[in-house]
Every structure is written in C-alpha cells, then in structure tokens.
Amino acid sequence: MDYLIKYNLTNEDIKDITNSINEEDRLEIEMNEERISSILNYFFSIGLTNIKDIIITKPNLFYDDVNSIKMRIEKYSNTNIIELLKEDPLNFDLIGM
Amino acid sequence: MILAEIIKSKVDDLYKTYNNLNFEANKEKIESLKEDINKLATLIETISKDIKNIKDISYQDISKYISINEVDLKNIQLVLKAKYEFNLSVDLTTTQLEVIKKILEELVEKKNILTETIKKEEEIVSKNKEESSSIEDNILNLEYLYEKVNNPEDYSLLNLEDFETLSIIFEDKDTSSKVKIDLLSSVIEYNETIEKQNKKILSTTDIEEVKECFRSFDFKEDMLKFIDRNKEEISRNIDLSNTREILTFLQSKNILDKFSKGALLAIVLYSNESTVSKRYEDLKERKALLTPLFEIPSIWVNNLPKKVRVRHKSSSKNKGENNNYNRLRGYASKISYEEMISNEQYLTSMGLNVSISDKTNIKVLETPREKIDENLNSYKLYGFFDSRDMSTLPPSMFSFSKVADKCDKLIEIGLLHNTNNNYTITFPTIINTMREENFALLSKLKRENNKDEYYNLVFSQYYKRNIQSLNRCLTTKCSKKFGYNLGTIEEIETFKQENFMDQTDNKYIPNASKYEEILTKENPITYQDAILTDEKIRVLEEQYRVDNNPYQYKIGNEIISRLKVLRCYSSLKEKGISDDNALLYSVTRGMYLDEKTFNMLKIAVKGRGEYINGLSNKI
C-alpha cells in the first residue's frame, strides 16, 4: 500500500490503515493500485482529503469503479453532502454508499 | 482397482440403494389409512349420536372394516325403519342391542389399530428420509472426491477431509476386505504420484525467468515491480509454460492489457488456459465481456461452488505458512462467477443498488450467499427494515461480520433502539467500524454520566445542529480518549483489566467458558418462540421489559439487549442447558461490566426479579 504515500499519508497512517481494515480489504487495495488511485484522485478533486478516515471507515468503496462512485455522489450534488463527507465519512451511509 | 474406480463403484452402489428407498408407497398408504380413519370416525359418531342412524348405513360401509352378520344388520334396520319411518310399535330386542353395541366397540378398536399402523408407517418414512439424506450427502462428497482424483490438473494431495470422505467406504460393513485393502494401497500410490508430479512442492522458479516471460509479452516496469513484491508466492507456485499459454490466449483475443496486474498474476498462478478460454467464450456469448470482470480474478479461475470451496480451501493452508505467501491465492478464490451473478440477481430483487457491469457495490457481490442471508435475517430481527426502506441502505452492510452481536452491543451502549438515540439505523456502517475498545469505553462512560452528559461526549459539536456525528476519537484511531490511554494493544488490555471483570471466567459464572464455546459454535441468529414460555424468561419479560421497546430489558440502570438474551438462552436450552447460570451468561454476554454492575445483574437474574431499580437520572 506504499503508493498511498502520494496522498499525503505518512508511513504511520498506512500502518494504521493496515491494522484497521480486514485482510480482504487490504488485498483489494494492494492489488489494484490504478483503480484505487483513480478513486482517491477523484476524492481529492472534490475536496475530500480525509483519505485515511475514508479508507478505514468505508473500505467497501474501494472495490468499485470510480465512475460508479462519481455517479452516486453527483446525484446529491445539490445538497451539502460533500461538506458532510468531509466532516465524517460515515455520512456515506446517508446516500446509501 | 485404482482409487478413482473404487470411488466410482461406491457411488454407483449408493445410487442403487438411494433409488430403492422408495417411501412414496408408504406415504400413499398413510394417506389411504387416514381416509379410512376419517370414515370410521364418521361411522362411530353417527351411530353413537343415535342408534337409529344405523338404519341408513349400508352393510358394505361397515363390513369394509369389521366382520358382521348381514342378516343381523338387515333385521335391526327393518325394526328401526318400522319404528321411526312407519311409527309402528316395535322395539329392538336385547340381543339386537347387544349386536349394535358390539359393532360400535369393534369400529372403535379398528380405528385405534389403523392409528397405530399410521404411526408405524410414519416412522418408516421418517427413517427412510433420514437415510436417503445421509446417502445424498455421501454421494455428493464422493463425487467431489472423484472429480478431484480424476482431474489431471489437480496437484493437491489427499487431505484430512478427503480421508473423512473415504471413510464412507472403509466403514461400510458391506465393502469387501479386498476392496478395503485395494483402497489403502491406492491412496498411498495416489499421494506418491502427486508428490512426484507436484512442481509447486519440489521446486521454485527463478523470479528473473518470470519477469523475462512477462517482458516477452511487452509488460513494463510497473508489472515487473509488482512481480517482485509478490515474488515468494509467485516463484513457489508459477508454472511458466501454463503462464505462457494463458498470456498467449489473452493476447490473441486482444484483452491482455485490460487485466489489472494483481488479477492477471492471480490468474496465471491459479488458473489454466482451458478454464480461461471457456470463461472468455461464455462471457462473449452472453455479451458480458465487461471491463470490471478483468479486475476480478476469481471469475477466471475454476472456483467450485461454496460447499466444496470451503472444504478444499482449508487444505491450502499449511501449518506455519505466512499468510503473505498466499495472498494471490486468496485473491483468486474469493467467489465463483456463478455465485456473483446469483448474488446480483438476489440483491437487485430486494431493491439494492448492485451491479457487476457498473462495478457498483462489488464487495457485497463477492460475499457468500450464506453470509448475506444470515445478515439479512439479523437486520430483520433487529428492526432495520422497520425504520428504513431497504433500497436506501448501503449494500455493504450485508457483507459485515457478527452483525447480531454488534447490534446487541450498540443497543447496550445506547446507540440503537434507545428512546434517545437510534444512530445505528441511520449509520449502519458503525456496525463494522466501531472498534472493540470503544464499546468498553462507552460502557464505562454511560455508567458514569447522566444521559445528556453521555451523549454530549459521544457526539461531536455537530450533534447540537441535529447532524449526528460521532466524536472523532470514536471513529478514528486516537491514542487518548476522554482521558484514557487507548492507543496500543497493551494500553487497551490494561484499560479492560483495570475497569471490568471477565464474565467468561468460570469463577464468576460457573461453566461460563462452556456456554461461550457452545454459543460461538452455534452462532444463534434467532430464537425459538417457545423460549418466551420459559419460566425464567417470563420473569425477565414481566419485570424488566421496557415498554414499547421489543429490543431492551432494563435492569437497574443497565440496558440489556433483549434479543441477545433470547437468542443465547434459547440456543443453550436446545443443548439441554437451562439453569440460572446459563441465563445469567446470556444476559451478560459481550458486555463490559464492573463488579458492582455484574453483581446487580446476578441478583436480578438469580433472584427472580427481586432487584429494585436504582437512580432514575441515569440512562
């Protein structure tokens, strides 16, 4: 998961993530650098920089395609969902993600 | 005889026995007997109600069941017709009355005999059903083993589970000694042959050769680095000729560059050209060659249906082997394509937003159906679907583990189905993300603070704006939480030891460790309704049930998950354990209790509701 360093995560952060998520989720993130990077790039582009919290809280998102994630978030673009997601990634539950 | 032949011969024998277990005839006989009993019951009732009714019953109807003199019956019927239809002044003789009495007695006796016969037939049917189910299981297990030993591409040795299957043959008294001897020697021969052929065990491949192979297919530095990161597993398991066949095939179909690195490596290690090409043709025919499928290696590997996969998966874990050396194997064997399709249909039919083609909510699609169903039942039991439409829920929640146990804890810390708070219904992901030490911490805080103070600690400032957001230190890894050091495993253990007792310790509840072993094994997701009539449970229901809340008992100031108690106690009772200790364990299981609270609960449970409620301003 060392590639996560480019998203402003420290080695300590990566260690925390590794210890917080289960083996299956770890494997998914380790095996799919390109796809995970595209998702993280999208999150950064919309202002979601709390990457470590998102990975730990919602590892299921990282099994999906970035376009699918984009579509589901953009459906709520006329709400304050981005602000809520910045405050707490658990707010993904409000939009069924 | 060789191993495969011996197994096949046994399977054939089992099929013959299975087909001969025809209990349809018994079932038909039972139905016919039931009809006769009904007719007898009608006859008996008719005659008992008023003996004059016998004048309208035919000789054939009665003689079908008992032996009677036709002339006697006709004479009786003549007298009764004369008396009741023609109003003549005649009466039955004493002898004739005796005949009618005897008819009734014999009809009753016949009915009893037929009832006994039905009981015996039902026992035969039940026994045959059991036997046929056992034979079905044996056939299935032997057929899977037959496939394994007959598969020239399967290089795995016979393992413990395979030997358990072979015991079906060994332990059968009808198997001849010669066959048993042949079986033993063929098993030894089979494993020796596999060992000789098994390149994975005997040799490793130089990782530079692997990289050279991939270079020859125009793979660049990023793939070579990926290979380096997984070199231990790759060099032990790769077959370069198999790898070249797969890569050549994928290249010929112009899809080689569509696969993710991890998926491709998993496929070349654990699949073969035949499986890959069959899958390709199958997907092409269905017009389902979708991009997401190039990232899911288990679709391109011959993954057996779950029952067999669970059986054989355990055989791939060698003792002492580091799990990092089997990552790609785990990645390649998550779930079969057929199961994913089935999950997609199932979950979509429930209104959930899942899609293989759009790669949406893939995690739950890769979850075994048994787990999805277990979770569905748990969420139903814990009222998630009463409060929220299923289509609005995050599908990932159907992939979580230990859902029922977590819901119990969330109820007990006031975050689920509490009068003041139902946070978990809105944010069900907390079931998966709440760290165990936070359950301990919140249990302590809840006891030490009043309701408002507690929730002000639990929720961040945004709580006041009616946006419920858990305090950050509860959702992220913080070393210090509310004045307690909970950063390292050692600090967490110290916190638990200093603040809570351990109710799984037999010194607090005799046999607690045994109860826990049973409950861990049985993993009860629901409870038997009959448990509500249990005397001990009735006392809890009367004394401690919270009004209008089917999820809680309240004992003193403690909220106890009612469903936890019912599930656990019901499960223990099914095992023949229903004493006070079992109930106390069911009440306290999974909770973080100080000694004072534990003793309070003990008095309440064992004292049959004698505990008086404590202070009223706590939650």
Interface residues (C-beta under 8 A of the other chain):
Chain A: D16 N19 S20 E23 E24 L27 E28 E30 M31 N32 E33 E34 R35 K52 D53 I56 T57 K58 P59 N60 Y63 D64 D65 N67 S68 R72 L84 E87 D88 P89 L90 N91 F92 D93 L94 G96 M97
Chain B: S260 K261 G262 A263 A266 T291 P292 E295 N323 R327 G330 Y331 K334 N353 S355 D358 K359 T360 N361 I362 K363 V364 E366 S391 T392 L393 P394 P395 S396 S399 T426 F427 P428 T429 I430 T433 Y462 I467 S469 L470 T475 T476 K477
